[in-house]
Amino acid sequence: MLRQRYLLGLLLLPLLGVFCSSALAQRDLKQKIFPLNGLLALQHQQFKKTDREYYEFLRTGSMSSGIYVINKGGSDPQQPHTSDELYYIIGGRADIVIGHIRRTVKKGDVIYVAKTIPHHFYNITQKATVLVTMAPAEQTPHIILLHDKKLTNAQIADVLSVNIKTVDSIVKQYTKLGHL
């Protein structure tokens, strides 16, 4: 029950971010400087509390940004997104597959991935710390829900307020890609 509430919270937070003026939904923000060390510390605190590797620190109507950390030997369960993405490798080393292309990436590399293109990091040989920017701001937290084996497709559809056929289709696609 606690895990479901946590997942529901993760689901609702990005959705509410579009409509409210919280720290995540900074629609009227004109400028802000985010010290990198502070962001890394916040990401680490969040991970210790929730085991969640991604810490979103900015959300506007047109984009979102966050820090994503994958530990050495870890896995990256992400799926194609409905937003274009730009990754900046702050530190570490890993391989990435984008569509059918495989490359090694390391500190200082910048990677662009167009929306809906399958991609993920793998072979994480050094803890990878990545600055992620999505445009427009990602509005599909179904990725988190799909990986919770305790929730049925009907429950996910209900939480997302979508047709169960939509969830079934997404599950089928992700299973075919080997992500579930």
Protein Blocks (a to p, Z undefined) as FASTA:
>chain_A
ZZmmmmmmmmmmmmmmmmmccfklmmklmbdcddfklmmmmmmmmmmmnopabdcfbdcf
kbccddddddehiacfbdcdfbdcddddfbdcddddehjaccdddehiacdddehiacdd
ehifbdcddddddddddfbfklmmmmmmkbcfklmmmmnopafklmmmmmmmmmmnopZZ
